[in-house]
Structure formats: C-alpha cells, structure tokens
C-alpha cells in the first residue's frame, strides 16, 4: 500500500436496501410525516465507517443507481424483471408498517441527495446506469489519476473491481475484505473466473441458468481447471470432457449462446461509457467542496434529526475533500 490517503466508493443502493427492511427503522418518521429511519440508518453506518478510518480517508463517493439499466435490458428484456404482484407489494403499505417500501426509498433518495453533499460526501447517480457500473466508472477514473481506492459493498458484483481495478472491496455485513491476493482463498477459484462464475451460476438478477444440474461445486472445479477464462476457453475445456456428460454439454451451441449473453450482462465493463457519464463523473472527481456545518445544522432542523445531532462526528467529515 502507498502512503496516499484512500478514497471510499460506497454502494449506496446496497446500503439503502440493507436498512430498508430493518423493522425498527421502517416506522420512524418526523412530525411532518416524512419517513426518516432509513436515512438515519445509512448516515449512522456512514458515520461508523468514517470514524474507523478517519485518518486515512481522502474522499467518499456514495453511489446510487439511476433507474432501469437500459443497456442490459436491450440485451435481455427479462433482466431484473418484477411481476405486477411484486411491484404492487413494493408500493403498498404492508401490515404493521406506516409507509410502503417505495415511499421510504423515494424520501431517502431526496434527503440523502441534500444531506450527503453538506457532509462533504459525493452523492453520485446517473440515469439508466446501475450502482455497480457507476461505481466501476468512478474507480476506473480514480485509478487512472493514481488514487488509492477501496469499494464498500456486499453485492458480489462489486468483487469484479478486484479484477478490473485491482482494488480491495470491503464487505461490510460480512466484516471482511476481498483483495486480488485474497480472492482465491476466500472463494475457492482464481480471480480471473469471477465473471464466468456469475454467468454460469445464473439466477442472479433473473439471469437464465445456462446448464441445469451444473451447480456451484462443479463450476468451481471447472474454474480451477481452466487455462482460458473466455467463452472459447470454456468450449475447448468442455469438448475435452467425456461425451454425454454435463461438462461436455457446456460446448452445446444453445448453452454457449446463453453463457455468452450472461457474460455480457454480468461484466459491468461492458456498460457504455458515454461522454455524458464520463463528464459527470470527472466533474465529481474535480469537485473539492467540503462539508458545510451551517447547512448540516439547517438540514438536521428541517428533518428533525435530533438523535443524529448527538452522534454525528462532524469534525471528521470536515477533513474530506
């Protein structure tokens, strides 16, 4: 590790959904009827993360998805498909709750978009891109200018950053770190196979499974035998296996076609880096605005964050750039 300070790139989507279903937080609201529990949970977690690393952090990016992922839907219309029943349940107030999940998330986005920049934290979202893709673009751009980056997410997609950027990923819920050097010991197969593993396992984000009956143990065994982690490498390996076996079926054209599509969907480096998102991210990287204590106090009054006022270690956020 260098002596440079580290930039944290946080998967805000995952952090919000982690707190969305906490029973004690779902019912919290202020006197105006605004649900505040999710925001309180996120800010408390952010405060804890920052406190534990305060002397080594240069800046923090909080990454939120910008709605439906168009480029993935163009490849596979069923990507992250939600039934009408699931959509209705998300928008409905469930028994014992005061707000629907949709209401809680909508308010949380609005408040965090106001509150985080006042803390000196960079709130980042961009239309039609998911948090993992935006996070990758940020890490990529920071890496290009020599910044030391640590990503924070329990979403397995983000472990790709170990491969593509060479950075460490902190899985906050599991309370561990995944790095390029530790990946194989933690997951049982080479880091180069991380995208192929996700493409073969299927199910994630409604992806089809390329080959039924070819499960986790078989995939990991194959990844440890592969010399070439490309689609062609899988085909050549499959053709070397016993004819008629599950392994040999991986070379079948229909299986290869599904696997090819899944690889494109899983690998977030395939997301189009448009001039618009490039300019947007570079603008955040150049932005050196710092925390604004007076604005923070106004927002605490506005949303009645009295408990947060007691706990927030503002002096630490003042060091962010």
N, C-alpha and C positions, 0 to 999 in steps of 0.2 A: 504493500500500500504506500502511496505517496504521502507527502506532508500536506497536500491540498485538503481543504475542507470538502465535505461531501454534500451533494445535492440529493434530497429525497424526492422521489417521484411516487406519489401515493395513488393507489387505485381507489378513487373516491366512490365509484359505483359500488364496489365490493364492500367498502366500509359502511356506506349508507344502508345497503341491504342487510348487512350484519346487524345493524341496530334497529332496522325496521320492524323486526319480529320479536324484539325484546318486550315482553309483556309490561314490565314496569315503565317503559318509555312510551309505549303506544298511546297511553291515556293522558300523558302530560300535555297541558295547554296553558296559555296565559289568559288574562282576564278578557282579552279581545276574542277569545275562541280560536286562536291560532295554535295548531299542534307544534310543540317545541321539543318534545322528548328526543326525537331522532337527532336533531341538531345538537342538543345538549350532549348526547352520547358521542357523536362524532367529534365535537370540539374537546370533550374530555379526553377522548382517545388521542387526539392530535396533541393536546397539551402533554399527555403522558409520553408519547413518542418523542416529542421535542425535549422534554425535561431529561430523558435518559441519554440524549445525545447532544445536548445544547452546545457544548464547546467544540463540536466537530461539524456542525451543520452550517452551510452557507446559505442555502435557499430551499424552499419547499414548493413543490407543484402538487396540486390537488386535482386529479383528472376525473372528469365525468364524461360519460358517453353522450353523444349528441343525437340521440334518437335512433331510428331504424338504420341498420347498416346496408346502404344501398348496393354497394359493390358485391357484397356477399349474397344478397337477395337476387341480384342479377344472375349469379351463378346457380343458386339453389333457392327457388322461391319458398321452400318449406323451412328455410333457416330460422331457428328460434320461433317457429310457428306456435301461436297460442290459440286454443279453441275459444269460441264465443263464450262458453261457460267459464273458462279461466279468466277471460277478460272482464266478464261481468262480476265475478267474485272479487277481482282486484279493485274494482271501482265501487263495490258495495261495502257498507259498514257491517262488519261481522258482529255476531252476538258477543256482548261484553266489551266491545270497542266503542270509542267515541268518534273515530274517523276511519275512513277507508284507507287502504294502503296507498291508493293513487293520490288522495288528498295529502297524506303525510309526506310523500315524496315530492309533490309539487311545491308545497310550502317550504320543505327543507332545501330544495334547489334555490329557491328565491332568497332565503335567508343566508345560506352559505355563500351565495354569489355576492351578497353585500358584506358579510362578516369576514370572510377569509382574506380578501384584499386589505381590509383595515388592519388585519393582523400581520400583514406582510407576506401572506401565503398566496401563491399564484393559482387562482381558480381557472381551470382550463377545460373547455368543451368546444366541440366543433360539429356542425350539422352533418348527419349521415355517417359519422365515424364512431366506433365503439371505444371504450376507455383503453382497452389493451393496445389498439392501433395508435391512438393518440399518445399513449404512454411510450410506445416504441419510438414514434417520431421524435418525441422530446428527448428521450435517452440517446437516440442516434445523433441529433443535432448537438447535444451537450458533449457527447463523446468526441465529435469532430473538432470541438474547440478545446479539448483537453480537460474537461471537467470530470471529476470522480462522481459516479452516480450509484445510488442504491435505490432499488424499487421496493415498494411495500405492497404486497398483495398475497392473499391466499388462493387466488384464482390460478389454477395450474397453467393457464395460457401464458401467464407472465413469466414462467420459468424459461420460456424461449429467449428472454433477454440475456440469460447466461450464455446462450449460444450466439445470438446475433450481436450483442454489445460487449459481452464478457464481463457484465456487472453482476453484483450479488443481489439476490431477491430475499427480502425478509418476509417470512410467512408469519404474520403477527398472531393469528389464532393458534397456530401450532408452536409458536415461540421458537422458531428455528431460522436458519439462514441457508439458502441454496446458492452455491457458487459454482463456477466452471470446474473447479478442482474437487468439489464435494458431491457433484451430481450423481455420479455412478454409484458411489457408496450409499447414497440415500434412496435411489430409485431402482438400482439393480441392472441398469443398462447404460450404454455410452450416451453422453450429452447429444451427440450428433443424431441420435434416434428420437429426440423428443417430439418432433413434428410428426414423424412417421407413427410413433406410438399413439398419438391423439387421433390420427387419421384412421388407424386400424381398429382402435377400441370402439369408435362410433358412439352413438347415443348422446354425447355432449352437444348441447345447442341443437338438438333434434337431428344430428347428422346420422345418415344411414350407416349400418354396420356392413363393411364390405364382404365379410365372410362369417356367417353364423357358425358357432362352435369353435371359433379360433379366438380364445379368450386371453386374459391378462398374462397367465403363465407362459402360454405358447408364444405370445407376442414378445415378451421379454427374452425368452430363449432365442427366438429368431434374431432379435436386435443384437444380441451378443455374438451371433454367428456371422452377421452381415459384414461385408467389407465395403460395400457401396450402399449408402442410405437413400439413393434416388429410386424413383419408380422402376427404372430399368434394372437397378441392383436387386430389388425385390423380385422382379420377374425372373432374373437369372438364378437367384437363390431358389425360388420355387420350382423351377424346371429341373434343378439338381436333386430334388426330393423324390420320394417314392411315388410313382404314378398312381393316381386314385386317392392319395392321402389328402388331408385338409391342407397341408403345407403346399402340395403341388397345385391345388385349386387356386392359390393366390396368383397363378400365372394366367388363369382364365380371363379372356377379354372383358367380360362383364364385371368381374371383380376388379380388374385393373382400372376400368373406367370409373367405378365408384371411388376407388382409392385415390385416383388422380384428382377427382373433384374434391374429396375430403382434404387432401394435402393443400390444395389451393385455398380452401375455406379456412383451414386451421392456421396456416402460416401468415401471421399478420404483416410480414414484409411484402406480401402480395398486394396490400392495400395501396391504391393510387396516391402518391404524394403529389397533390396538386399544388400549383403556385399559391392558391388561396390559403391552404392549411400551412404550407411552408412559411409564408409571410406572417401568418397569425402566430405560429409557434416561435419564430425568430423574434417577433415583437415582444413576447413574454420573456424570452431569454435576455433581451437587451434592457428590459424594464427593471430599473433599480429602485423603484419606490419602496419605502419602508413602512413599518407599522405606524398607525396614526392613533395615538392614545385617546385623543378627544373624540374621534369618530367611533372608536370602540365603546367608549362610555355612552355615547348617544344611542348606539345600537343595543347596548345592554338595557338601557332605559326603555327603548322602543319595544323590545321583545320581552322585557321583564326577566332577564337572565340574572336574577339576584344570586342564585347558587353559583353560577359561573363566575360572577364577580369575585366571590370568595376564593375560588380555586385557581383561576387563570393566572399563570405566572407570566405576566405581560413583559416583564423585564427581559425574559429570554427571547420573546418574539421580536423585540426591538433590535436584536442582533442580526435578523435576517436581512438579506439583500435581494 
